[in-house]
Amino acid sequence: MHLTHVEAICFLLVMGFISAFFDAIVGGGGLISVPALLFVGLPPAVTLGTNKLAGSVGAFTSTMSYLKSGKIQFSLIKYVFPLSVIGAVFGSATLHLIPSSFLRPLVLIMLVAVTLYTLLKKNIGESSTFSGVTRKIILLCAVVAFVVGFYDGFFGPGTGSFLTIAFTLLGFDFVQSAGNAKALNFGSNISALVTFMFMHTIDYQYGIPMAIGMVFGALAGAQFAIRKGPVVVRPLFILATVAMIGDQMIKLL
């Protein structure tokens, strides 16, 4: 099926909205946005760069929405945000030295583990037990920010889920975890975006319309999560991780 330029723009606006809506709540928006960009005819390398442009705009929007609603622990994130950026820089640099495909089986195992843990630990993320920012919490979060930032720059799938589950283990509820995760994810996205810009692998005529759709989708998704709370976010998180497991299994076959 061949789309006209106008049809492609309209299609990307809609798909950008849908992907950012879910990404703002539980991550995994790339499962929608990347196939959409491939569908309109972009080559794989340009698709990844264009998706990172749109995704960075969406991540910024949802981060600001969560921050405004008090769902981001700024007193913690301000210390570790730079490590997410630095980790992604190192990850992007390593990508040119080592093929990322060898990580796929490990990522699949980790996603399965996260999903099973969330299913079995039925009270995880239902309410916040976070008692405050301590040196230990900052250190743990710093390690998570750097490692997951590196992973995002190097490979990417499941980044939002890994960050979200990490913050729930630190005592945050699912909505707060989603907000904190989105803030760190925005940092690693910006780093990767700059890399793609230098590589000239961004199609702005498609990336900008998708980014516009993502702005509205991210706003709607973040507000949905904030209003509905952990009771709704938890099952959506499980759904997102199951979808990513399916996606990674297909790519392994």
C-alpha positions as CSV (number, residue, x, y, z in Angstrom):
1,M,0.0,0.0,0.0
2,H,1.4,3.3,-1.1
3,L,0.5,6.4,0.9
4,T,0.6,9.9,-0.5
5,H,2.7,12.5,1.5
6,V,-0.4,14.0,3.1
7,E,-1.8,10.5,4.0
8,A,1.6,9.6,5.5
9,I,1.7,12.8,7.6
10,C,-1.9,12.2,8.9
11,F,-1.0,8.5,9.7
12,L,2.1,9.5,11.6
13,L,0.2,12.1,13.6
14,V,-2.3,9.5,14.8
15,M,0.3,6.8,15.4
16,G,2.5,9.3,17.2
17,F,-0.4,10.1,19.6
18,I,-1.2,6.5,20.3
19,S,2.5,5.5,20.9
20,A,3.2,8.4,23.1
21,F,0.0,7.8,25.1
22,F,1.1,4.4,26.1
23,D,4.8,5.3,26.4
24,A,3.9,8.0,28.9
25,I,2.2,5.5,31.1
26,V,4.3,2.3,30.9
27,G,6.9,2.8,28.1
28,G,7.1,0.6,25.0
29,G,5.9,3.3,22.6
30,G,8.5,2.3,20.1
31,L,6.5,-0.9,19.4
32,I,4.0,1.4,17.7
33,S,6.1,4.3,16.4
34,V,8.9,2.3,14.8
35,P,6.6,0.0,12.7
36,A,4.6,3.1,11.7
37,L,7.7,4.9,10.3
38,L,8.8,1.8,8.5
39,F,5.3,1.5,7.0
40,V,5.5,5.0,5.4
41,G,8.7,3.9,3.6
42,L,11.7,5.0,5.7
43,P,14.8,2.8,5.7
44,P,15.6,1.2,9.1
45,A,18.6,3.5,10.0
46,V,16.6,6.6,9.3
47,T,13.6,5.1,11.1
48,L,15.5,4.8,14.3
49,G,16.8,8.4,14.1
50,T,13.4,9.8,13.2
51,N,11.7,7.8,16.0
52,K,14.3,9.2,18.5
53,L,13.5,12.8,17.4
54,A,9.7,12.3,17.9
55,G,10.3,10.2,21.0
56,S,12.5,12.8,22.7
57,V,9.8,15.4,22.2
58,G,7.2,13.0,23.6
59,A,9.4,12.1,26.6
60,F,10.0,15.8,27.4
61,T,6.3,16.5,27.3
62,S,5.3,13.6,29.6
63,T,8.2,14.4,31.9
64,M,7.0,18.0,32.3
65,S,3.5,16.8,32.9
66,Y,4.6,14.4,35.6
67,L,6.8,17.0,37.2
68,K,4.1,19.6,37.3
69,S,1.8,17.1,39.0
70,G,4.4,16.3,41.7
71,K,4.9,12.7,40.5
72,I,8.7,13.0,39.9
73,Q,11.0,12.9,42.9
74,F,13.1,15.9,41.7
75,S,15.3,15.8,44.9
76,L,16.5,12.4,43.7
77,I,16.4,12.8,39.9
78,K,18.4,16.0,39.8
79,Y,21.4,14.0,41.1
80,V,21.2,11.1,38.7
81,F,19.8,12.6,35.5
82,P,23.3,13.5,34.2
83,L,24.4,9.9,34.6
84,S,21.5,8.8,32.4
85,V,22.8,11.1,29.7
86,I,26.5,10.0,30.2
87,G,25.5,6.4,30.1
88,A,23.7,6.8,26.8
89,V,26.7,8.6,25.3
90,F,28.9,5.6,26.2
91,G,26.2,3.2,25.0
92,S,26.0,5.0,21.6
93,A,29.8,5.0,21.3
94,T,30.0,1.3,22.0
95,L,27.3,0.5,19.5
96,H,29.9,1.2,16.7
97,L,32.3,-1.3,18.2
98,I,30.1,-4.2,19.2
99,P,27.0,-5.5,17.5
100,S,23.9,-5.0,19.7
101,S,22.2,-8.2,18.5
102,F,24.0,-10.4,21.1
103,L,22.0,-8.6,23.8
104,R,18.6,-9.7,22.5
105,P,18.4,-13.1,24.3
106,L,19.5,-11.4,27.6
107,V,16.9,-8.7,27.2
108,L,14.2,-11.3,26.5
109,I,15.1,-13.1,29.8
110,M,15.1,-9.8,31.7
111,L,11.7,-8.8,30.3
112,V,10.2,-12.2,31.3
113,A,11.7,-11.8,34.8
114,V,10.2,-8.3,35.2
115,T,6.8,-9.5,34.0
116,L,6.7,-12.6,36.3
117,Y,7.9,-10.6,39.3
118,T,5.2,-8.0,38.7
119,L,2.6,-10.7,38.4
120,L,3.6,-12.6,41.4
121,K,4.3,-9.6,43.6
122,K,0.7,-8.4,43.6
123,N,1.2,-5.4,45.9
124,I,4.2,-4.0,44.2
125,G,3.8,-0.4,43.2
126,E,0.3,-0.1,44.7
127,S,1.3,2.6,47.2
128,S,4.5,4.5,47.9
129,T,6.8,3.3,50.7
130,F,9.6,5.7,49.8
131,S,10.9,7.2,53.0
132,G,13.2,9.9,51.6
133,V,16.4,10.6,49.7
134,T,19.5,9.1,51.4
135,R,23.0,8.5,50.2
136,K,22.2,4.8,49.7
137,I,19.2,5.6,47.5
138,I,21.2,8.2,45.5
139,L,24.0,5.6,44.9
140,L,21.5,2.9,43.9
141,C,19.6,5.2,41.6
142,A,22.9,6.5,40.1
143,V,23.9,3.0,39.2
144,V,20.5,2.3,37.6
145,A,20.6,5.6,35.7
146,F,24.0,4.9,34.2
147,V,23.5,1.2,33.4
148,V,20.0,1.7,31.9
149,G,21.1,4.9,30.1
150,F,24.1,2.9,28.6
151,Y,21.6,0.1,27.6
152,D,19.3,2.7,26.0
153,G,22.1,4.2,23.9
154,F,23.4,0.8,23.0
155,F,20.2,-1.2,22.3
156,G,17.0,0.3,23.7
157,P,14.0,-2.1,23.9
158,G,12.4,-2.3,27.4
159,T,14.3,0.8,28.8
160,G,11.1,2.3,30.2
161,S,10.0,-1.0,31.8
162,F,13.4,-1.6,33.4
163,L,13.5,1.9,34.9
164,T,9.9,1.7,36.1
165,I,10.5,-1.6,37.9
166,A,13.7,-0.3,39.4
167,F,11.9,2.7,40.9
168,T,9.1,0.5,42.3
169,L,11.8,-1.6,44.0
170,L,13.0,1.6,45.6
171,G,9.6,2.1,47.1
172,F,7.7,4.3,44.7
173,D,4.2,3.5,43.5
174,F,3.7,2.8,39.8
175,V,2.7,6.3,38.8
176,Q,5.7,7.9,40.6
177,S,7.9,5.2,39.1
178,A,6.6,6.0,35.6
179,G,7.3,9.7,36.2
180,N,10.8,9.1,37.5
181,A,11.5,6.6,34.7
182,K,10.3,9.1,32.0
183,A,12.6,11.8,33.3
184,L,15.7,9.5,33.1
185,N,14.5,8.1,29.8
186,F,14.3,11.7,28.4
187,G,18.0,12.2,29.3
188,S,19.1,9.1,27.5
189,N,16.8,10.0,24.5
190,I,18.5,13.4,24.1
191,S,21.9,11.9,24.1
192,A,20.9,9.3,21.4
193,L,19.1,12.1,19.4
194,V,22.3,14.2,19.2
195,T,24.2,11.1,18.0
196,F,21.6,10.5,15.2
197,M,21.7,14.2,14.2
198,F,25.4,14.0,13.7
199,M,24.9,10.8,11.7
200,H,22.3,12.6,9.5
201,T,19.8,9.8,9.9
202,I,16.7,11.8,10.8
203,D,13.9,12.5,8.4
204,Y,12.5,15.8,9.7
205,Q,9.5,15.9,7.3
206,Y,8.1,12.8,9.0
207,G,9.7,13.2,12.4
208,I,8.2,16.6,13.2
209,P,4.6,15.6,12.4
210,M,5.0,12.4,14.5
211,A,6.5,14.6,17.3
212,I,3.5,16.8,17.2
213,G,1.2,13.8,17.6
214,M,3.4,12.6,20.5
215,V,3.1,15.9,22.3
216,F,-0.7,15.5,22.6
217,G,-0.4,11.7,23.2
218,A,2.2,12.2,26.0
219,L,0.0,14.9,27.7
220,A,-3.0,12.6,27.5
221,G,-1.1,9.5,28.7
222,A,0.6,11.2,31.7
223,Q,-2.7,12.8,32.8
224,F,-4.5,9.4,32.5
225,A,-1.9,7.7,34.6
226,I,-2.0,10.5,37.2
227,R,-5.8,10.4,37.5
228,K,-6.3,6.7,37.4
229,G,-3.3,5.8,39.7
230,P,-1.4,2.6,40.2
231,V,-4.5,0.3,40.0
232,V,-4.7,1.0,36.2
233,V,-1.0,1.5,35.5
234,R,0.1,-1.9,36.9
235,P,-1.9,-4.0,34.4
236,L,-0.9,-1.7,31.6
237,F,2.7,-2.2,32.6
238,I,2.3,-6.0,32.5
239,L,0.6,-5.7,29.1
240,A,3.5,-3.6,27.8
241,T,6.1,-6.0,29.0
242,V,4.3,-9.0,27.5
243,A,4.1,-7.1,24.2
244,M,7.8,-6.4,24.3
245,I,8.5,-10.1,25.1
246,G,6.5,-11.0,22.0
247,D,8.3,-8.5,19.9
248,Q,11.8,-9.7,21.0
249,M,10.8,-13.4,20.5
250,I,9.7,-12.6,16.9
251,K,13.0,-10.9,16.2
252,L,15.0,-13.9,17.6
253,L,13.2,-16.4,15.3
